[in-house]
Amino acid sequence: MWLDNLRELRIKAGNPSDKVIAEKSGISTRNVARLFSGEIKTPYAETLDHIVKAMGFTLTDIFSETKVVIGDEKLCELKEQVE
C-alpha cells in the first residue's frame, strides 16, 4: 500500500518529525500528521510530492513496489502521474 511505502521512506530518511517534514515541504504540520496516520485517504498528488521530496525521495519511490490494485479515482490519477 502506498501509505506503508511512505512510512518506510520516512524511516529511511531518519524518521523526521511531522514538524520537520512540514517545514521542508510547506505542508501544515497537522496535514502531515493526518497523512501519516492514515486519516487522509486520498491525498493530492502535489501534497505527496512535496512530502516525499522533503524527505529526499520521489513519488516513484512510493509506488515502485506497490502491487495493489488501486480503486479510488484520485489515487488512480496519482499512480498514472507517477508512471
C-alpha positions as protocol buffer text, in pm:
chain_id: "A"
residue {
  index: 1
  type: MET
  ca { x: 0 y: 0 z: 0 }
}
residue {
  index: 2
  type: TRP
  ca { x: 125 y: 349 z: -78 }
}
residue {
  index: 3
  type: LEU
  ca { x: 91 y: 460 z: 284 }
}
residue {
  index: 4
  type: ASP
  ca { x: 308 y: 173 z: 408 }
}
residue {
  index: 5
  type: ASN
  ca { x: 570 y: 266 z: 149 }
}
residue {
  index: 6
  type: LEU
  ca { x: 552 y: 631 z: 255 }
}
residue {
  index: 7
  type: ARG
  ca { x: 607 y: 530 z: 617 }
}
residue {
  index: 8
  type: GLU
  ca { x: 904 y: 316 z: 515 }
}
residue {
  index: 9
  type: LEU
  ca { x: 1055 y: 612 z: 330 }
}
residue {
  index: 10
  type: ARG
  ca { x: 1016 y: 817 z: 646 }
}
residue {
  index: 11
  type: ILE
  ca { x: 1217 y: 560 z: 839 }
}
residue {
  index: 12
  type: LYS
  ca { x: 1484 y: 553 z: 565 }
}
residue {
  index: 13
  type: ALA
  ca { x: 1502 y: 933 z: 591 }
}
residue {
  index: 14
  type: GLY
  ca { x: 1589 y: 906 z: 961 }
}
residue {
  index: 15
  type: ASN
  ca { x: 1232 y: 929 z: 1090 }
}
residue {
  index: 16
  type: PRO
  ca { x: 1198 y: 1309 z: 1078 }
}
residue {
  index: 17
  type: SER
  ca { x: 923 y: 1461 z: 1290 }
}
residue {
  index: 18
  type: ASP
  ca { x: 596 y: 1591 z: 1148 }
}
residue {
  index: 19
  type: LYS
  ca { x: 722 y: 1941 z: 1218 }
}
residue {
  index: 20
  type: VAL
  ca { x: 1046 y: 1893 z: 1023 }
}
residue {
  index: 21
  type: ILE
  ca { x: 861 y: 1743 z: 726 }
}
residue {
  index: 22
  type: ALA
  ca { x: 608 y: 2027 z: 741 }
}
residue {
  index: 23
  type: GLU
  ca { x: 878 y: 2293 z: 740 }
}
residue {
  index: 24
  type: LYS
  ca { x: 1064 y: 2137 z: 448 }
}
residue {
  index: 25
  type: SER
  ca { x: 752 y: 2058 z: 243 }
}
residue {
  index: 26
  type: GLY
  ca { x: 540 y: 2366 z: 304 }
}
residue {
  index: 27
  type: ILE
  ca { x: 251 y: 2141 z: 415 }
}
residue {
  index: 28
  type: SER
  ca { x: 95 y: 2213 z: 755 }
}
residue {
  index: 29
  type: THR
  ca { x: 211 y: 2002 z: 1049 }
}
residue {
  index: 30
  type: ARG
  ca { x: -149 y: 1897 z: 1104 }
}
residue {
  index: 31
  type: ASN
  ca { x: -187 y: 1768 z: 749 }
}
residue {
  index: 32
  type: VAL
  ca { x: 146 y: 1587 z: 765 }
}
residue {
  index: 33
  type: ALA
  ca { x: 30 y: 1413 z: 1083 }
}
residue {
  index: 34
  type: ARG
  ca { x: -311 y: 1332 z: 930 }
}
residue {
  index: 35
  type: LEU
  ca { x: -146 y: 1186 z: 620 }
}
residue {
  index: 36
  type: PHE
  ca { x: 96 y: 959 z: 809 }
}
residue {
  index: 37
  type: SER
  ca { x: -177 y: 847 z: 1049 }
}
residue {
  index: 38
  type: GLY
  ca { x: -390 y: 733 z: 757 }
}
residue {
  index: 39
  type: GLU
  ca { x: -665 y: 984 z: 830 }
}
residue {
  index: 40
  type: ILE
  ca { x: -623 y: 1133 z: 483 }
}
residue {
  index: 41
  type: LYS
  ca { x: -722 y: 852 z: 248 }
}
residue {
  index: 42
  type: THR
  ca { x: -690 y: 1028 z: -87 }
}
residue {
  index: 43
  type: PRO
  ca { x: -414 y: 1288 z: -73 }
}
residue {
  index: 44
  type: TYR
  ca { x: -347 y: 1522 z: -360 }
}
residue {
  index: 45
  type: ALA
  ca { x: -51 y: 1422 z: -577 }
}
residue {
  index: 46
  type: GLU
  ca { x: 105 y: 1763 z: -515 }
}
residue {
  index: 47
  type: THR
  ca { x: 86 y: 1713 z: -137 }
}
residue {
  index: 48
  type: LEU
  ca { x: 253 y: 1372 z: -155 }
}
residue {
  index: 49
  type: ASP
  ca { x: 513 y: 1508 z: -394 }
}
residue {
  index: 50
  type: HIS
  ca { x: 610 y: 1787 z: -153 }
}
residue {
  index: 51
  type: ILE
  ca { x: 626 y: 1547 z: 140 }
}
residue {
  index: 52
  type: VAL
  ca { x: 839 y: 1282 z: -30 }
}
residue {
  index: 53
  type: LYS
  ca { x: 1073 y: 1546 z: -173 }
}
residue {
  index: 54
  type: ALA
  ca { x: 1111 y: 1694 z: 177 }
}
residue {
  index: 55
  type: MET
  ca { x: 1235 y: 1352 z: 287 }
}
residue {
  index: 56
  type: GLY
  ca { x: 1469 y: 1320 z: -12 }
}
residue {
  index: 57
  type: PHE
  ca { x: 1262 y: 1087 z: -231 }
}
residue {
  index: 58
  type: THR
  ca { x: 1023 y: 1100 z: -528 }
}
residue {
  index: 59
  type: LEU
  ca { x: 669 y: 980 z: -592 }
}
residue {
  index: 60
  type: THR
  ca { x: 815 y: 690 z: -788 }
}
residue {
  index: 61
  type: ASP
  ca { x: 970 y: 565 z: -465 }
}
residue {
  index: 62
  type: ILE
  ca { x: 623 y: 529 z: -310 }
}
residue {
  index: 63
  type: PHE
  ca { x: 470 y: 337 z: -597 }
}
residue {
  index: 64
  type: SER
  ca { x: 769 y: 148 z: -737 }
}
residue {
  index: 65
  type: GLU
  ca { x: 696 y: -172 z: -545 }
}
residue {
  index: 66
  type: THR
  ca { x: 323 y: -134 z: -487 }
}
residue {
  index: 67
  type: LYS
  ca { x: 140 y: -438 z: -616 }
}
residue {
  index: 68
  type: VAL
  ca { x: -212 y: -349 z: -505 }
}
residue {
  index: 69
  type: VAL
  ca { x: -497 y: -258 z: -736 }
}
residue {
  index: 70
  type: ILE
  ca { x: -596 y: 98 z: -670 }
}
residue {
  index: 71
  type: GLY
  ca { x: -970 y: 154 z: -700 }
}
residue {
  index: 72
  type: ASP
  ca { x: -1003 y: 511 z: -584 }
}
residue {
  index: 73
  type: GLU
  ca { x: -1022 y: 759 z: -871 }
}
residue {
  index: 74
  type: LYS
  ca { x: -783 y: 1014 z: -718 }
}
residue {
  index: 75
  type: LEU
  ca { x: -524 y: 750 z: -637 }
}
residue {
  index: 76
  type: CYS
  ca { x: -555 y: 608 z: -989 }
}
residue {
  index: 77
  type: GLU
  ca { x: -480 y: 953 z: -1127 }
}
residue {
  index: 78
  type: LEU
  ca { x: -183 y: 981 z: -890 }
}
residue {
  index: 79
  type: LYS
  ca { x: -48 y: 643 z: -999 }
}
residue {
  index: 80
  type: GLU
  ca { x: -77 y: 747 z: -1365 }
}
residue {
  index: 81
  type: GLN
  ca { x: 123 y: 1063 z: -1294 }
}
residue {
  index: 82
  type: VAL
  ca { x: 399 y: 857 z: -1138 }
}
residue {
  index: 83
  type: GLU
  ca { x: 414 y: 613 z: -1428 }
}
